[in-house]
Amino acid sequence: MPYIILTLVVLAILSLIYMRIEVAMLRVKKVHYTENEDTLKIMHLTDIHIEKMLISKDKIRETIVLNKPDLILLTGDFIEYSTSVDMFLNFLDYTTGVCPIYAVFGNHDYRAYDYDVKKLEPFKKAIEEKGVIFLLDESTILNGYNFLGIKDFRRGNPDIKKALNSLDKNLKTIAFSHNPDILTILPENSVNYLFCGHYHGGQIRLPFNMEFLTLRDDILCKKEIRRGGKKIKGIELYISNGIGNVLFPLRFLARPEILIYYV
């Protein structure tokens, strides 16, 4: 029995060491929706959780400069506490200035300000002063595509009708939001692509997907749609693992990732 206990303790220690290492192992994942050489290159960063992000800001800047995206999408969960604003603005200094950046908020951003949109407004303005453009249930046109930002499914009180009415119906639409469950209230074929985060790829993956079954009540999670790409309701959905962490700066079999989409 003592040997079994000792073995379990050693395994636990080794697992913690590995999880601490993995949390800083950034993966740059490329997703091709087209084989055309003349294509739009979109970089997607999500779930930054600046307080517990262990990816070097220099590494993120290097990734942006090396890959030369046409634009960057930031899909929320920038901070957990309102006192972390300066930390996140410093992070933006490493990401801005290369290409246009569009953004939406995530549930943690709303929670940091007690779900009070008026309290959130100074944070939004400070981000916009860095050159980031928020699209909150509204769209813009870039490179012949609609880019549609949709508010967070649970905390943003999204107005889908308003969002879809802002589109140029003659163009394909690339939508982005924080929580993939927004897909459940989008009409079929209403957008062509939808890029989200929120699930962290599980962050610490457990046997039998217990991290999703016990710790989350999200709709798509219950349908085993939790990470990566899948076409649903005629919409190409991709769910990123994100780069930051909640609760603990640890990851297991859910490496932090930056996505690059070719559309």
DRENNUMI-762035 format. One record per residue (C-alpha): residue in three letters; residue number from 1; x, y, z. Coordinates in Angstrom, 2 decimals. Each point is the difference from the previous one (the first is absolute). Layout:
BEGIN
+------+------+---------+---------+---------+
: resn : resi :       u :       v :       w :
+------+------+---------+---------+---------+
:  ALA :  NUM :       X :       Y :       Z :
...
+------+------+---------+---------+---------+
//
This chain:
BEGIN
+------+------+---------+---------+---------+
: resn : resi :       u :       v :       w :
+------+------+---------+---------+---------+
:  MET :    1 :    0.00 :    0.00 :    0.00 :
:  PRO :    2 :    2.74 :    2.59 :    0.78 :
:  TYR :    3 :    1.50 :   -0.70 :   -3.44 :
:  ILE :    4 :   -3.34 :    0.63 :   -1.67 :
:  ILE :    5 :   -0.42 :    3.28 :    1.85 :
:  LEU :    6 :    3.55 :    1.03 :   -0.87 :
:  THR :    7 :   -0.58 :   -0.85 :   -3.66 :
:  LEU :    8 :   -3.18 :    2.05 :   -0.07 :
:  VAL :    9 :    1.74 :    2.96 :    1.62 :
:  VAL :   10 :    2.85 :   -0.16 :   -2.53 :
:  LEU :   11 :   -2.47 :   -0.23 :   -2.90 :
:  ALA :   12 :   -1.94 :    2.97 :    1.37 :
:  ILE :   13 :    3.18 :    2.07 :    0.28 :
:  LEU :   14 :    1.12 :   -0.94 :   -3.51 :
:  SER :   15 :   -3.45 :    0.82 :   -1.37 :
:  LEU :   16 :    0.07 :    3.43 :    1.61 :
:  ILE :   17 :    3.46 :    0.65 :   -1.40 :
:  TYR :   18 :   -1.16 :   -0.99 :   -3.48 :
:  MET :   19 :   -3.16 :    2.12 :    0.24 :
:  ARG :   20 :    2.11 :    2.97 :    1.01 :
:  ILE :   21 :    2.21 :   -0.57 :   -3.05 :
:  GLU :   22 :   -2.88 :   -0.52 :   -2.43 :
:  VAL :   23 :   -1.68 :    3.25 :    1.01 :
:  ALA :   24 :    2.88 :    1.88 :   -1.69 :
:  MET :   25 :    0.23 :   -2.26 :   -3.08 :
:  LEU :   26 :   -1.63 :    2.22 :   -2.61 :
:  ARG :   27 :   -1.24 :   -1.73 :   -3.12 :
:  VAL :   28 :   -0.69 :    1.89 :   -3.22 :
:  LYS :   29 :   -2.66 :   -1.95 :   -1.84 :
:  LYS :   30 :   -0.88 :    0.66 :   -3.64 :
:  VAL :   31 :   -3.48 :   -0.83 :   -1.28 :
:  HIS :   32 :   -0.55 :    0.07 :   -3.76 :
:  TYR :   33 :   -3.51 :    0.54 :   -1.33 :
:  THR :   34 :    1.34 :    0.61 :   -3.49 :
:  GLU :   35 :    2.94 :   -1.13 :   -2.09 :
:  ASN :   36 :    0.20 :    3.29 :   -1.88 :
:  GLU :   37 :    3.32 :    1.81 :    0.30 :
:  ASP :   38 :   -1.69 :    3.40 :   -0.13 :
:  THR :   39 :   -1.82 :   -0.43 :    3.29 :
:  LEU :   40 :   -0.95 :    1.91 :    3.11 :
:  LYS :   41 :    2.12 :   -0.79 :    3.05 :
:  ILE :   42 :   -1.73 :    0.49 :    3.36 :
:  MET :   43 :    1.72 :   -0.36 :    3.37 :
:  HIS :   44 :   -2.16 :   -0.91 :    2.98 :
:  LEU :   45 :    0.99 :    0.66 :    3.63 :
:  THR :   46 :   -2.45 :   -0.77 :    2.76 :
:  ASP :   47 :   -0.35 :   -0.63 :    3.74 :
:  ILE :   48 :    3.06 :    2.03 :    0.86 :
:  HIS :   49 :   -0.77 :    0.14 :    3.75 :
:  ILE :   50 :    2.96 :    2.30 :    0.40 :
:  GLU :   51 :    0.44 :   -0.74 :    3.73 :
:  LYS :   52 :    0.79 :   -3.68 :   -0.64 :
:  MET :   53 :    1.44 :    0.06 :   -3.51 :
:  LEU :   54 :    3.52 :   -1.41 :   -0.08 :
:  ILE :   55 :    0.69 :    0.46 :   -3.69 :
:  SER :   56 :    2.71 :    2.59 :   -0.53 :
:  LYS :   57 :   -1.30 :    3.23 :   -1.52 :
:  ASP :   58 :    3.16 :    0.07 :   -2.11 :
:  LYS :   59 :   -0.93 :   -3.45 :   -1.34 :
:  ILE :   60 :   -3.46 :    1.23 :   -0.93 :
:  ARG :   61 :    1.45 :    3.05 :   -1.75 :
:  GLU :   62 :    2.49 :   -2.23 :   -1.84 :
:  THR :   63 :   -2.86 :   -2.27 :   -1.13 :
:  ILE :   64 :   -1.97 :    2.94 :   -1.35 :
:  VAL :   65 :    2.95 :    1.52 :   -1.87 :
:  LEU :   66 :    1.12 :   -3.36 :   -1.40 :
:  ASN :   67 :   -3.43 :   -1.01 :   -1.32 :
:  LYS :   68 :   -1.04 :    3.44 :   -1.31 :
:  PRO :   69 :   -3.78 :   -0.38 :    0.44 :
:  ASP :   70 :   -2.41 :    2.21 :   -1.92 :
:  LEU :   71 :   -1.88 :    0.56 :    3.24 :
:  ILE :   72 :   -0.26 :   -1.25 :    3.57 :
:  LEU :   73 :   -3.13 :   -1.06 :    1.87 :
:  LEU :   74 :   -0.05 :    0.31 :    3.80 :
:  THR :   75 :   -2.95 :   -1.96 :    1.37 :
:  GLY :   76 :   -0.15 :    0.98 :    3.62 :
:  ASP :   77 :    0.85 :   -0.96 :    3.56 :
:  PHE :   78 :    2.79 :    2.55 :    0.14 :
:  ILE :   79 :   -0.06 :    0.50 :    3.76 :
:  GLU :   80 :   -1.47 :   -1.52 :    3.15 :
:  TYR :   81 :    0.29 :    3.08 :    2.22 :
:  SER :   82 :   -0.48 :    3.69 :   -0.74 :
:  THR :   83 :    3.37 :    0.63 :    1.68 :
:  SER :   84 :    1.70 :   -1.85 :   -2.89 :
:  VAL :   85 :   -0.78 :    2.59 :   -2.66 :
:  ASP :   86 :    3.56 :    1.35 :   -0.22 :
:  MET :   87 :    1.38 :   -3.53 :   -0.37 :
:  PHE :   88 :   -2.28 :   -0.62 :   -2.96 :
:  LEU :   89 :    0.71 :    3.36 :   -1.61 :
:  ASN :   90 :    3.70 :   -0.82 :    0.22 :
:  PHE :   91 :   -0.75 :   -3.30 :   -1.75 :
:  LEU :   92 :   -1.70 :    1.94 :   -2.80 :
:  ASP :   93 :    3.20 :    1.98 :   -0.54 :
:  TYR :   94 :    1.50 :   -3.27 :   -1.24 :
:  THR :   95 :   -2.88 :   -0.86 :   -2.35 :
:  THR :   96 :   -1.10 :    3.26 :   -1.60 :
:  GLY :   97 :    1.53 :    1.94 :   -2.88 :
:  VAL :   98 :    0.39 :   -2.86 :   -2.47 :
:  CYS :   99 :   -3.51 :   -0.37 :   -1.43 :
:  PRO :  100 :   -3.65 :    0.81 :    0.85 :
:  ILE :  101 :   -1.29 :   -1.58 :    3.22 :
:  TYR :  102 :   -3.67 :   -0.71 :    0.70 :
:  ALA :  103 :   -1.24 :   -0.99 :    3.44 :
:  VAL :  104 :   -2.91 :   -1.13 :    2.15 :
:  PHE :  105 :   -0.22 :   -0.49 :    3.76 :
:  GLY :  106 :   -0.28 :   -3.31 :    1.83 :
:  ASN :  107 :   -1.93 :   -0.96 :    3.11 :
:  HIS :  108 :    2.97 :    0.67 :    2.33 :
:  ASP :  109 :    0.33 :    3.55 :   -1.30 :
:  TYR :  110 :   -3.61 :    0.68 :    0.93 :
:  ARG :  111 :    0.44 :   -1.70 :    3.35 :
:  ALA :  112 :    3.06 :    2.16 :    0.79 :
:  TYR :  113 :   -2.39 :    2.97 :   -0.02 :
:  ASP :  114 :   -2.89 :   -1.68 :    1.82 :
:  TYR :  115 :   -1.83 :   -0.51 :   -3.33 :
:  ASP :  116 :   -0.56 :    3.75 :   -0.20 :
:  VAL :  117 :    0.52 :    1.16 :   -3.59 :
:  LYS :  118 :    0.38 :    3.63 :    1.11 :
:  LYS :  119 :    2.88 :   -0.95 :    2.30 :
:  LEU :  120 :    1.58 :   -1.92 :   -2.89 :
:  GLU :  121 :   -0.02 :    3.00 :   -2.32 :
:  PRO :  122 :    3.29 :    1.64 :    1.19 :
:  PHE :  123 :    1.79 :   -3.34 :   -0.55 :
:  LYS :  124 :   -1.46 :   -0.18 :   -3.51 :
:  LYS :  125 :    1.13 :    3.56 :   -0.77 :
:  ALA :  126 :    3.52 :   -0.70 :    1.27 :
:  ILE :  127 :    0.23 :   -3.01 :   -2.33 :
:  GLU :  128 :   -1.34 :    2.02 :   -2.93 :
:  GLU :  129 :    2.69 :    2.62 :    0.63 :
:  LYS :  130 :    2.52 :   -2.76 :   -0.80 :
:  GLY :  131 :   -1.56 :   -0.31 :   -3.46 :
:  VAL :  132 :   -2.29 :   -2.98 :    0.64 :
:  ILE :  133 :   -3.47 :    0.14 :   -1.55 :
:  PHE :  134 :   -2.89 :   -1.52 :    1.94 :
:  LEU :  135 :   -2.80 :   -1.57 :   -2.00 :
:  LEU :  136 :   -2.84 :   -0.67 :    2.44 :
:  ASP :  137 :   -2.97 :   -1.34 :   -1.96 :
:  GLU :  138 :    1.23 :    1.96 :   -2.99 :
:  SER :  139 :    2.13 :   -0.57 :   -3.07 :
:  THR :  140 :    2.54 :    1.59 :   -2.28 :
:  ILE :  141 :    1.36 :   -0.88 :   -3.42 :
:  LEU :  142 :    3.63 :   -0.91 :   -0.63 :
:  ASN :  143 :    1.57 :   -1.69 :   -3.03 :
:  GLY :  144 :   -3.40 :   -0.81 :   -1.46 :
:  TYR :  145 :   -1.39 :   -1.71 :    3.13 :
:  ASN :  146 :   -2.45 :    0.99 :    2.69 :
:  PHE :  147 :    1.63 :   -0.21 :    3.42 :
:  LEU :  148 :   -2.68 :   -0.39 :    2.64 :
:  GLY :  149 :    0.67 :    0.24 :    3.72 :
:  ILE :  150 :   -2.72 :   -1.48 :    2.23 :
:  LYS :  151 :   -0.29 :    0.68 :    3.72 :
:  ASP :  152 :    0.57 :   -2.77 :    2.53 :
:  PHE :  153 :   -2.77 :   -2.60 :    0.07 :
:  ARG :  154 :   -0.54 :    0.08 :    3.74 :
:  ARG :  155 :    1.13 :    3.39 :    1.27 :
:  GLY :  156 :   -0.11 :    2.33 :   -3.00 :
:  ASN :  157 :   -3.73 :   -0.10 :   -0.71 :
:  PRO :  158 :    0.58 :   -0.50 :   -3.75 :
:  ASP :  159 :   -2.45 :    1.43 :   -2.53 :
:  ILE :  160 :    0.20 :   -2.48 :   -2.88 :
:  LYS :  161 :   -2.55 :    1.81 :   -2.14 :
:  LYS :  162 :    1.95 :    3.25 :    0.24 :
:  ALA :  163 :    3.26 :   -1.80 :   -0.70 :
:  LEU :  164 :   -1.26 :   -1.78 :   -3.13 :
:  ASN :  165 :   -1.77 :    3.11 :   -1.30 :
:  SER :  166 :    3.35 :    1.81 :   -0.04 :
:  LEU :  167 :    1.37 :   -2.36 :   -2.67 :
:  ASP :  168 :    0.49 :    0.57 :   -3.71 :
:  LYS :  169 :   -1.98 :   -2.97 :   -1.33 :
:  ASN :  170 :    2.15 :   -0.17 :   -3.13 :
:  LEU :  171 :    3.14 :   -0.91 :    1.94 :
:  LYS :  172 :    1.13 :   -3.02 :    1.98 :
:  THR :  173 :    0.00 :    0.50 :    3.75 :
:  ILE :  174 :    2.69 :   -0.82 :    2.54 :
:  ALA :  175 :   -1.57 :    0.19 :    3.46 :
:  PHE :  176 :    1.78 :   -0.11 :    3.33 :
:  SER :  177 :   -1.21 :   -0.17 :    3.57 :
:  HIS :  178 :    1.26 :   -1.24 :    3.34 :
:  ASN :  179 :   -2.28 :   -2.91 :    0.88 :
:  PRO :  180 :   -0.65 :   -2.58 :   -2.76 :
:  ASP :  181 :   -3.53 :   -0.50 :    1.36 :
:  ILE :  182 :   -0.90 :    3.13 :   -1.98 :
:  LEU :  183 :   -0.35 :   -2.47 :   -2.88 :
:  THR :  184 :   -3.17 :   -1.37 :    1.61 :
:  ILE :  185 :   -1.87 :    3.25 :   -0.62 :
:  LEU :  186 :    1.43 :    0.77 :   -3.44 :
:  PRO :  187 :   -2.29 :   -0.94 :   -2.91 :
:  GLU :  188 :    1.28 :   -2.66 :   -2.40 :
:  ASN :  189 :    2.42 :    1.29 :   -2.63 :
:  SER :  190 :   -0.22 :    3.52 :    1.47 :
:  VAL :  191 :    3.82 :    0.32 :    0.00 :
:  ASN :  192 :    2.73 :   -1.95 :   -1.76 :
:  TYR :  193 :    2.54 :   -0.27 :    2.82 :
:  LEU :  194 :   -0.15 :    0.33 :    3.77 :
:  PHE :  195 :    3.15 :    0.23 :    2.13 :
:  CYS :  196 :   -0.23 :   -0.32 :    3.79 :
:  GLY :  197 :    1.86 :   -0.98 :    3.17 :
:  HIS :  198 :   -1.33 :   -0.33 :    3.56 :
:  TYR :  199 :    0.51 :   -3.74 :    0.58 :
:  HIS :  200 :    3.84 :    0.09 :    0.29 :
:  GLY :  201 :    0.08 :   -3.43 :   -1.64 :
:  GLY :  202 :   -0.82 :   -1.26 :    3.49 :
:  GLN :  203 :    3.20 :    1.61 :    1.36 :
:  ILE :  204 :    0.67 :   -3.01 :    2.22 :
:  ARG :  205 :   -1.39 :   -2.99 :   -1.85 :
:  LEU :  206 :   -1.32 :   -2.81 :    2.15 :
:  PRO :  207 :   -0.97 :   -3.60 :   -0.84 :
:  PHE :  208 :   -3.40 :   -0.38 :   -1.68 :
:  ASN :  209 :   -0.16 :    3.77 :   -0.61 :
:  MET :  210 :   -0.97 :    0.54 :    3.61 :
:  GLU :  211 :    1.26 :    3.60 :   -0.07 :
:  PHE :  212 :   -2.84 :    0.81 :   -2.40 :
:  LEU :  213 :   -2.66 :   -2.21 :    1.51 :
:  THR :  214 :    0.48 :    1.16 :    3.59 :
:  LEU :  215 :    1.39 :    3.53 :   -0.20 :
:  ARG :  216 :   -1.94 :    1.47 :   -2.93 :
:  ASP :  217 :   -3.65 :    0.29 :   -0.90 :
:  ASP :  218 :    0.54 :    1.47 :   -3.46 :
:  ILE :  219 :   -2.34 :   -1.29 :   -2.69 :
:  LEU :  220 :    2.54 :   -1.09 :   -2.62 :
:  CYS :  221 :    2.20 :   -1.66 :    2.63 :
:  LYS :  222 :   -2.86 :   -2.33 :    0.85 :
:  LYS :  223 :   -0.20 :   -0.89 :   -3.70 :
:  GLU :  224 :    3.72 :   -0.87 :   -0.04 :
:  ILE :  225 :    0.89 :    3.07 :   -2.07 :
:  ARG :  226 :    2.88 :    1.35 :    2.06 :
:  ARG :  227 :    3.06 :    0.85 :   -2.07 :
:  GLY :  228 :    1.17 :    0.27 :   -3.59 :
:  GLY :  229 :   -2.10 :    0.29 :   -3.12 :
:  LYS :  230 :   -3.44 :   -1.28 :   -0.95 :
:  LYS :  231 :   -2.67 :    1.03 :   -2.50 :
:  ILE :  232 :   -3.36 :    0.52 :    1.73 :
:  LYS :  233 :   -3.17 :    1.59 :   -1.40 :
:  GLY :  234 :    1.94 :    0.75 :   -3.18 :
:  ILE :  235 :    2.56 :    2.04 :    1.99 :
:  GLU :  236 :    3.71 :   -0.82 :    0.27 :
:  LEU :  237 :    0.63 :    0.20 :    3.76 :
:  TYR :  238 :    3.47 :   -0.01 :    1.52 :
:  ILE :  239 :    0.61 :   -0.02 :    3.77 :
:  SER :  240 :    3.46 :    1.03 :    1.17 :
:  ASN :  241 :    1.74 :   -1.21 :    3.18 :
:  GLY :  242 :    1.01 :    3.61 :    0.68 :
:  ILE :  243 :    3.27 :    1.12 :    1.55 :
:  GLY :  244 :   -0.83 :    0.82 :    3.62 :
:  ASN :  245 :   -1.34 :   -1.90 :    2.98 :
:  VAL :  246 :   -2.60 :    0.18 :    2.75 :
:  LEU :  247 :    0.34 :   -1.08 :    3.64 :
:  PHE :  248 :    3.53 :   -1.37 :   -0.42 :
:  PRO :  249 :    2.80 :    0.71 :   -2.50 :
:  LEU :  250 :    0.03 :   -3.67 :   -0.99 :
:  ARG :  251 :   -0.95 :   -1.98 :   -3.10 :
:  PHE :  252 :   -0.11 :   -3.69 :   -0.83 :
:  LEU :  253 :   -0.44 :   -1.27 :   -3.58 :
:  ALA :  254 :   -1.51 :    3.34 :   -0.99 :
:  ARG :  255 :    2.92 :    2.09 :   -1.16 :
:  PRO :  256 :   -0.48 :    3.76 :   -0.30 :
:  GLU :  257 :   -0.40 :    0.92 :   -3.65 :
:  ILE :  258 :   -0.18 :    2.82 :   -2.46 :
:  LEU :  259 :   -2.11 :   -0.82 :   -3.04 :
:  ILE :  260 :    0.65 :    1.15 :   -3.53 :
:  TYR :  261 :   -2.92 :   -0.47 :   -2.38 :
:  TYR :  262 :    0.35 :    0.11 :   -3.78 :
:  VAL :  263 :   -3.34 :    0.83 :   -1.64 :
+------+------+---------+---------+---------+
//
